[in-house]
Amino acid sequence: MDAPAFVPDVWAWICNLPPFSQWKTSSVSLCICTSTTKQPSMFLSINKNSTSHITLSIVTNFHVPVYLWTSSPIYLSNKMQQTLDEPELIQLFVDIINWVLRYGPNKKYTFRLGAIQTKENFKNVFNLACLTLVFVVCIYEAAPHDLRRGCVDALKVQLTSSNAKEFSKYLVRILGANLEEEWMRTLNLATTNWIIEIMSSSSSFRIPSVLFSYAVSAIGLWKVQLYCPVIAMNMEESSSLNQDERLAFSLKYQHVEGVVQLAYKTTLRENWVDVEIKVDNVRCDITSLVSETLMAERGYGSEEKHFPSRISLQITPLQQSDVISVSVTKSSDNPTHEVGFEKSLEGSFEPPNPHFGIKVSANENVVVNMKPWKFEQSVHGSSAMLDWSLHDGSTGLCMMASTAERLFHLNQPSFPYFNPGFGSGTGTQVLIGHSLDKVGLCLHGMSMGRVFAGKCVQVPQQGPHSGRWQGAFG
């Protein structure tokens, strides 16, 4: 018998429960976080409240049970039913998904029952959703601090395992594209709150890797989707002179949503196979993790955000021993963008005499042609290395080496999306799979003013703040 992908195996526990008539009490429990000598344990508990329905609860065992969360009633098909069957398990799964989404920034999204069948992978998707709910509830509802930290650390091991990453692909397919984004924002909001809490009490806290990514493939196309909270990316450099709490709130509660799309073509040669890979597009968006209302109340609004200043892509074959050679070429030019600036000056003199007055106005319009992204490509061993860096069109300086004062005139909407137009070719002896081995991303933080309609206003008097966050996504 294969070992379970998750421990504890909630699905197997529910399916193997004895008939209701054999229960000695009105509830049965499963330990999901073991206790220490000082702190209580955490349990999942199924409660048979009547002959018509049951509920699932998350409970901590102090001197008396403390219920942290309870599901909506799961109604049985009839009063004689003795076990939970497929319809009840699917109903419970839908309820778990919706409860997780309620902890997110947008409360309007609801997961509705679709064509879900309890196939082989569904049990692991159910376990993943259940442990995710426990993770979120533990962060927001559990007390005291030691219990919350101990259980979160235990759940983190489960949720970042290779099994969890594999079955997350099935979960996001069930959710669909819109709910996938809300699901990841909910998890990254909880993770951000957890990291902020730990950092406030421990200066030596090591920020964990909490990147979530998955890949899908079709004929001629590979697509990699990734999500990562900004606070989990290591700060490489900061020039903050004064602490602005509202600015810090705006910049901390953001996460990266990225897409890397690769087009590939195979050509059969006499003694080998050419695999040509072209970077179709790279999309990177920095999204707020809290509602607009909260961001405006405690921060400077969602317009104050990080933006990507450098993106590195490394493409490496899985079986490098079969690679004959790797070459890279540039397939398109860096597009030119026009950025306009307007300066105006008005003055007037109006004396008491109504027949005499002076009014003067002057306008200056400047249009600058900029190539904001510069591309570089190289080969290192069996890997193709592609690099895009954002540059200041007026000075030619790389944004990674620039201070905040130099960034205020750049066109913000052009940052989240760009089509790099790079291509790379890889020759192999046999047609083998390739993996996106590493993606690097650098973000700049801006505080030269709030950004309205894609333009930044003047640097505030408290001084510039810029930082570079780096994350390597493996």
C-alpha positions as CSV (number, residue, x, y, z in Angstrom):
1,M,0.0,0.0,0.0
2,D,1.4,3.4,-1.0
3,A,2.3,5.9,1.7
4,P,-0.2,8.8,1.9
5,A,0.8,12.0,0.2
6,F,-0.2,14.0,3.3
7,V,0.1,13.3,7.0
8,P,-2.4,13.3,8.5
9,D,-4.5,11.8,5.7
10,V,-7.8,13.5,6.3
11,W,-9.6,11.8,3.4
12,A,-8.7,8.3,4.6
13,W,-9.7,9.2,8.2
14,I,-13.2,10.4,7.1
15,C,-13.7,7.4,4.7
16,N,-12.7,4.9,7.4
17,L,-14.9,6.3,10.2
18,P,-17.1,3.6,11.9
19,P,-20.8,3.8,11.3
20,F,-22.5,6.6,13.2
21,S,-24.4,4.2,15.4
22,Q,-21.1,2.8,16.7
23,W,-19.8,6.2,17.9
24,K,-19.4,6.3,21.7
25,T,-19.7,10.1,21.7
26,S,-21.2,12.7,19.3
27,S,-17.8,13.5,17.8
28,V,-14.6,11.9,16.6
29,S,-11.2,13.7,16.3
30,L,-8.0,13.5,14.3
31,C,-4.8,15.2,15.7
32,I,-3.3,17.5,13.1
33,C,-0.7,19.2,15.3
34,T,0.9,17.4,18.2
35,S,1.2,19.1,21.6
36,T,4.3,20.1,23.5
37,T,4.6,20.0,27.3
38,K,3.3,23.6,27.5
39,Q,0.9,24.0,24.5
40,P,-2.2,22.1,23.6
41,S,-2.8,20.0,20.4
42,M,-4.9,21.0,17.5
43,F,-7.6,18.6,16.1
44,L,-10.0,18.1,13.3
45,S,-13.3,17.0,14.7
46,I,-16.4,15.6,13.0
47,N,-19.6,16.3,15.0
48,K,-22.9,14.5,14.5
49,N,-25.2,17.2,15.7
50,S,-28.4,15.4,14.7
51,T,-29.7,12.6,12.5
52,S,-29.9,15.0,9.6
53,H,-26.4,16.7,9.4
54,I,-22.8,16.8,10.5
55,T,-20.2,19.5,10.8
56,L,-16.4,19.6,10.6
57,S,-14.5,21.7,13.2
58,I,-10.9,22.8,14.0
59,V,-10.4,22.5,17.7
60,T,-7.7,23.2,20.2
61,N,-7.7,21.3,23.4
62,F,-7.1,23.6,26.4
63,H,-8.8,22.7,29.7
64,V,-11.9,22.8,27.6
65,P,-12.2,22.4,23.8
66,V,-11.9,25.7,22.0
67,Y,-13.5,25.8,18.5
68,L,-11.5,27.9,16.1
69,W,-13.7,27.1,13.0
70,T,-16.8,25.1,12.2
71,S,-18.1,24.2,8.7
72,S,-21.5,24.8,7.4
73,P,-23.9,21.9,8.1
74,I,-23.3,19.0,5.8
75,Y,-26.7,17.4,5.3
76,L,-27.1,13.6,5.0
77,S,-29.3,12.1,2.3
78,N,-31.5,10.3,4.9
79,K,-31.8,9.7,8.6
80,M,-30.7,6.1,8.2
81,Q,-27.4,7.0,6.6
82,Q,-24.4,5.7,8.7
83,T,-21.4,7.0,6.8
84,L,-20.3,10.0,4.7
85,D,-20.6,9.2,1.0
86,E,-19.4,10.9,-2.1
87,P,-22.1,13.7,-2.2
88,E,-21.3,14.7,1.4
89,L,-17.5,14.7,0.8
90,I,-17.9,16.9,-2.3
91,Q,-20.2,19.3,-0.3
92,L,-17.6,19.5,2.4
93,F,-14.9,20.1,-0.1
94,V,-16.8,23.1,-1.6
95,D,-17.4,24.5,1.8
96,I,-13.7,24.3,2.7
97,I,-12.8,26.1,-0.5
98,N,-15.3,28.9,0.2
99,W,-14.1,29.3,3.8
100,V,-10.5,29.8,2.7
101,L,-11.6,32.4,0.1
102,R,-13.5,34.3,2.9
103,Y,-10.1,35.1,4.5
104,G,-9.0,36.8,1.3
105,P,-9.2,40.5,0.3
106,N,-12.1,40.0,-2.0
107,K,-15.3,38.5,-0.5
108,K,-17.4,38.5,-3.6
109,Y,-15.9,35.3,-5.1
110,T,-17.7,32.0,-4.4
111,F,-16.7,28.5,-5.5
112,R,-19.7,26.7,-6.9
113,L,-20.3,23.0,-7.3
114,G,-19.2,21.8,-10.7
115,A,-18.5,18.4,-12.3
116,I,-16.3,17.2,-9.5
117,Q,-15.7,13.4,-9.2
118,T,-13.8,11.6,-6.5
119,K,-11.2,10.2,-8.8
120,E,-7.8,9.0,-7.7
121,N,-6.3,12.5,-7.4
122,F,-9.3,14.0,-5.7
123,K,-8.5,12.6,-2.3
124,N,-5.1,14.4,-2.3
125,V,-6.7,17.6,-3.6
126,F,-9.2,17.3,-0.7
127,N,-6.3,16.8,1.8
128,L,-4.5,19.8,0.4
129,A,-7.6,22.1,0.6
130,C,-8.2,20.9,4.2
131,L,-4.7,21.5,5.4
132,T,-4.7,24.9,3.6
133,L,-7.8,25.8,5.6
134,V,-6.1,24.7,8.8
135,F,-3.1,26.8,7.9
136,V,-5.1,30.0,7.4
137,V,-7.3,29.4,10.4
138,C,-4.2,28.8,12.6
139,I,-2.7,32.1,11.5
140,Y,-5.8,34.2,12.1
141,E,-7.6,32.4,14.9
142,A,-5.2,30.3,17.0
143,A,-3.8,31.7,20.3
144,P,-1.5,31.9,22.1
145,H,1.5,32.8,19.9
146,D,3.5,29.6,20.7
147,L,0.6,27.3,19.6
148,R,0.1,29.3,16.4
149,R,3.8,29.3,15.5
150,G,4.3,25.6,16.2
151,C,1.3,24.5,14.2
152,V,2.1,26.8,11.3
153,D,5.6,25.5,11.1
154,A,4.3,21.9,11.0
155,L,1.7,22.7,8.3
156,K,4.3,24.7,6.3
157,V,6.3,21.5,5.8
158,Q,3.2,19.7,4.4
159,L,2.1,22.6,2.2
160,T,5.6,23.2,0.6
161,S,6.4,19.5,0.0
162,S,6.8,18.1,-3.5
163,N,3.5,16.3,-3.1
164,A,1.6,19.5,-2.3
165,K,3.1,21.2,-5.3
166,E,2.1,18.4,-7.6
167,F,-1.5,18.2,-6.4
168,S,-1.9,22.0,-6.4
169,K,-2.0,21.7,-10.2
170,Y,-5.2,19.7,-9.9
171,L,-6.6,22.1,-7.3
172,V,-6.1,25.2,-9.5
173,R,-7.7,23.4,-12.4
174,I,-10.8,22.7,-10.4
175,L,-10.9,26.3,-9.2
176,G,-10.5,28.0,-12.6
177,A,-8.5,31.0,-13.5
178,N,-10.3,33.7,-11.5
179,L,-10.6,31.7,-8.3
180,E,-7.0,30.6,-8.7
181,E,-5.8,34.2,-8.4
182,E,-8.1,34.8,-5.4
183,W,-6.9,31.6,-3.7
184,M,-3.3,32.5,-4.1
185,R,-3.9,36.1,-2.8
186,T,-5.6,34.6,0.2
187,L,-2.7,32.3,1.0
188,N,-0.1,35.0,0.4
189,L,-2.0,37.5,2.5
190,A,-2.0,35.0,5.4
191,T,1.7,34.3,4.8
192,T,2.5,38.0,4.7
193,N,0.7,38.5,8.1
194,W,2.5,35.5,9.5
195,I,5.9,36.7,8.4
196,I,5.3,40.3,9.7
197,E,4.3,38.9,13.1
198,I,7.4,36.6,13.4
199,M,9.8,39.4,12.2
200,S,8.4,41.7,14.8
201,S,9.4,39.3,17.6
202,S,12.5,37.8,16.2
203,S,15.3,39.7,14.4
204,S,17.0,36.4,13.4
205,F,13.9,35.0,11.7
206,R,14.8,33.4,8.3
207,I,12.1,34.1,5.8
208,P,11.0,30.8,4.2
209,S,10.6,30.2,0.5
210,V,6.9,30.4,-0.1
211,L,6.9,30.6,-3.9
212,F,4.1,28.7,-5.6
213,S,4.5,27.8,-9.2
214,Y,3.2,25.2,-11.7
215,A,3.6,24.5,-15.4
216,V,1.2,23.4,-18.1
217,S,2.0,22.3,-21.6
218,A,0.2,22.0,-24.9
219,I,1.3,21.3,-28.4
220,G,4.1,23.8,-29.1
221,L,3.6,25.7,-25.9
222,W,4.9,25.6,-22.3
223,K,3.5,28.0,-19.7
224,V,4.7,28.6,-16.1
225,Q,2.6,30.4,-13.6
226,L,4.1,31.7,-10.4
227,Y,3.0,33.6,-7.3
228,C,5.1,35.0,-4.4
229,P,4.5,37.5,-1.6
230,V,6.9,40.4,-1.9
231,I,7.8,40.3,1.8
232,A,9.2,36.7,1.3
233,M,11.7,38.0,-1.2
234,N,15.1,38.9,0.3
235,M,15.8,42.7,0.4
236,E,19.1,43.2,-1.4
237,E,19.4,47.0,-0.7
238,S,17.5,49.7,0.9
239,S,18.0,53.5,1.0
240,S,15.2,54.3,3.4
241,L,16.1,57.4,5.4
242,N,12.9,57.6,7.5
243,Q,10.3,55.0,8.4
244,D,7.0,55.8,6.9
245,E,4.4,53.4,8.3
246,R,1.8,54.0,5.6
247,L,4.4,53.5,2.8
248,A,5.7,50.4,4.5
249,F,2.1,49.0,4.7
250,S,1.5,49.7,1.0
251,L,4.8,48.0,-0.1
252,K,4.6,45.0,2.3
253,Y,1.1,43.9,1.4
254,Q,1.8,43.0,-2.3
255,H,2.6,39.9,-4.2
256,V,4.0,39.0,-7.6
257,E,1.9,37.3,-10.2
258,G,4.0,36.1,-13.1
259,V,3.6,34.1,-16.3
260,V,6.4,32.8,-18.5
261,Q,5.2,31.5,-21.8
262,L,7.5,29.5,-24.1
263,A,6.9,28.3,-27.6
264,Y,8.8,25.4,-28.8
265,K,9.4,23.5,-32.1
266,T,11.2,20.2,-32.7
267,T,13.0,19.4,-35.9
268,L,14.2,15.8,-36.6
269,R,17.7,15.7,-38.0
270,E,19.7,12.7,-39.2
271,N,21.5,12.0,-35.9
272,W,19.8,14.3,-33.4
273,V,16.7,16.4,-32.7
274,D,16.7,20.2,-32.6
275,V,14.5,21.7,-29.9
276,E,14.0,25.4,-30.6
277,I,12.5,27.4,-27.7
278,K,11.3,30.9,-28.1
279,V,10.2,33.2,-25.2
280,D,6.7,34.1,-26.3
281,N,6.0,36.5,-23.5
282,V,6.7,37.2,-19.9
283,R,4.1,38.9,-17.8
284,C,4.7,40.3,-14.3
285,D,2.2,42.1,-12.2
286,I,2.5,43.4,-8.7
287,T,-0.9,43.1,-7.0
288,S,-2.2,44.4,-3.7
289,L,-3.1,41.7,-1.0
290,V,-5.7,43.8,0.8
291,S,-8.8,45.6,-0.2
292,E,-8.8,49.1,-1.7
293,T,-10.5,50.5,1.4
294,L,-7.9,49.1,3.8
295,M,-5.0,50.1,1.6
296,A,-6.3,53.7,1.4
297,E,-6.9,53.8,5.2
298,R,-3.6,52.4,6.4
299,G,-1.4,52.9,3.3
300,Y,-1.1,55.2,0.3
301,G,-3.5,53.2,-1.9
302,S,-2.8,50.4,-4.3
303,E,-1.1,52.7,-6.8
304,E,2.0,52.9,-4.6
305,K,3.7,49.6,-5.6
306,H,6.9,47.8,-6.5
307,F,7.7,47.3,-10.1
308,P,10.1,44.8,-11.8
309,S,13.4,46.2,-12.9
310,R,15.2,43.0,-13.9
311,I,14.1,39.6,-14.9
312,S,16.4,36.6,-15.5
313,L,15.4,33.4,-17.2
314,Q,17.4,30.2,-17.1
315,I,16.3,27.3,-19.3
316,T,18.0,24.0,-18.7
317,P,17.3,20.5,-20.1
318,L,16.4,17.8,-17.6
319,Q,18.9,15.4,-19.0
320,Q,22.0,17.4,-19.6
321,S,24.1,14.5,-20.6
322,D,22.1,14.2,-23.9
323,V,22.7,17.8,-24.9
324,I,25.1,18.4,-27.8
325,S,25.1,22.2,-27.8
326,V,23.1,25.2,-26.8
327,S,22.9,28.5,-28.7
328,V,20.9,31.7,-28.2
329,T,19.9,34.4,-30.6
330,K,17.8,37.6,-30.4
331,S,14.7,37.4,-32.5
332,S,13.2,40.9,-32.2
333,D,14.3,44.4,-31.3
334,N,13.5,46.3,-28.1
335,P,10.5,48.4,-28.9
336,T,10.7,52.2,-28.5
337,H,8.3,54.0,-26.3
338,E,7.5,57.7,-26.4
339,V,7.2,59.5,-23.1
340,G,5.9,63.0,-23.0
341,F,6.4,65.7,-20.3
342,E,4.6,69.0,-20.0
343,K,5.6,72.0,-18.0
344,S,3.4,75.1,-17.7
345,L,3.8,78.5,-16.0
346,E,1.1,81.1,-15.6
347,G,1.1,84.5,-14.0
348,S,-1.1,87.6,-13.9
349,F,-1.2,91.2,-12.7
350,E,-4.6,92.8,-12.2
351,P,-4.6,96.4,-10.7
352,P,-7.7,98.2,-9.5
353,N,-7.9,99.9,-12.9
354,P,-10.3,97.6,-14.9
355,H,-8.8,98.8,-18.2
356,F,-5.3,97.6,-17.6
357,G,-3.9,94.2,-16.7
358,I,-1.2,91.7,-17.6
359,K,-1.5,87.9,-18.0
360,V,1.4,85.7,-19.0
361,S,1.5,82.0,-19.7
362,A,4.2,79.6,-21.0
363,N,4.1,75.9,-21.9
364,E,6.9,73.5,-22.7
365,N,6.3,70.0,-24.2
366,V,9.1,67.5,-24.4
367,V,8.8,64.0,-26.0
368,V,11.5,61.5,-25.3
369,N,12.0,58.2,-27.2
370,M,12.9,55.5,-24.8
371,K,13.9,51.9,-25.0
372,P,13.2,50.9,-21.4
373,W,14.2,47.2,-21.6
374,K,17.7,46.0,-22.5
375,F,18.2,42.4,-23.4
376,E,21.2,40.2,-22.9
377,Q,21.7,36.5,-23.7
378,S,24.4,34.0,-23.0
379,V,25.1,30.2,-22.6
380,H,26.4,28.7,-19.5
381,G,27.1,25.0,-19.8
382,S,23.9,23.4,-21.0
383,S,21.7,26.3,-19.9
384,A,20.4,29.3,-21.9
385,M,20.6,32.5,-19.8
386,L,18.3,35.3,-20.8
387,D,18.3,38.7,-19.0
388,W,16.0,41.8,-19.2
389,S,17.0,45.0,-17.4
390,L,14.9,48.1,-17.1
391,H,17.0,51.3,-18.0
392,D,16.4,55.0,-17.6
393,G,16.0,56.3,-21.2
394,S,17.3,59.7,-20.4
395,T,20.5,58.7,-18.5
396,G,21.0,55.1,-19.7
397,L,21.4,53.9,-16.1
398,C,20.1,50.5,-15.1
399,M,17.2,50.8,-12.6
400,M,18.9,48.3,-10.3
401,A,21.7,50.9,-9.9
402,S,19.4,54.0,-9.8
403,T,18.1,55.8,-6.8
404,A,14.4,56.6,-6.3
405,E,14.9,60.3,-7.4
406,R,15.7,59.1,-11.0
407,L,12.6,57.0,-11.4
408,F,9.8,59.5,-11.1
409,H,9.5,60.2,-14.8
410,L,9.1,56.6,-16.0
411,N,5.8,55.3,-17.4
412,Q,4.5,53.0,-14.7
413,P,1.9,51.0,-16.8
414,S,4.7,49.7,-19.1
415,F,6.4,47.8,-16.3
416,P,4.1,44.8,-15.4
417,Y,3.9,43.5,-19.0
418,F,6.5,43.2,-21.7
419,N,7.1,41.0,-24.7
420,P,10.9,40.3,-24.6
421,G,11.1,38.6,-28.1
422,F,14.0,36.4,-27.2
423,G,14.6,33.0,-28.8
424,S,16.9,30.2,-27.9
425,G,17.7,26.9,-29.6
426,T,18.7,23.7,-28.0
427,G,20.1,20.7,-29.9
428,T,19.6,17.2,-28.3
429,Q,20.3,13.7,-29.3
430,V,16.8,12.5,-28.4
431,L,13.5,14.3,-27.9
432,I,13.4,14.8,-24.1
433,G,11.5,17.0,-21.8
434,H,12.9,20.4,-20.7
435,S,12.2,22.2,-17.5
436,L,12.1,25.8,-16.6
437,D,14.9,25.6,-14.1
438,K,15.1,29.0,-12.6
439,V,13.4,32.4,-12.9
440,G,14.9,35.4,-11.2
441,L,13.0,38.6,-10.5
442,C,14.1,42.0,-9.1
443,L,11.6,44.5,-7.8
444,H,12.1,48.2,-7.1
445,G,10.2,50.0,-4.3
446,M,9.1,53.5,-5.0
447,S,8.3,56.3,-2.6
448,M,8.8,59.4,-4.7
449,G,5.1,60.0,-4.5
450,R,1.8,58.3,-5.1
451,V,1.2,57.2,-8.7
452,F,-1.9,58.5,-10.4
453,A,-2.9,57.6,-14.0
454,G,0.4,56.1,-14.6
455,K,2.5,59.1,-13.6
456,C,4.5,59.7,-10.5
457,V,4.3,63.0,-8.7
458,Q,7.2,64.7,-6.8
459,V,9.4,63.2,-4.2
460,P,7.9,63.8,-0.7
461,Q,9.9,65.9,1.7
462,Q,10.7,63.0,4.1
463,G,13.3,61.7,1.7
464,P,13.6,59.0,-0.9
465,H,13.1,55.4,-0.3
466,S,14.1,52.7,-2.8
467,G,14.8,49.1,-2.4
468,R,15.5,46.0,-4.4
469,W,13.9,42.8,-3.6
470,Q,15.3,39.7,-5.2
471,G,13.8,36.2,-5.5
472,A,15.1,33.1,-7.2
473,F,12.3,30.9,-8.2
474,G,13.4,27.3,-8.6
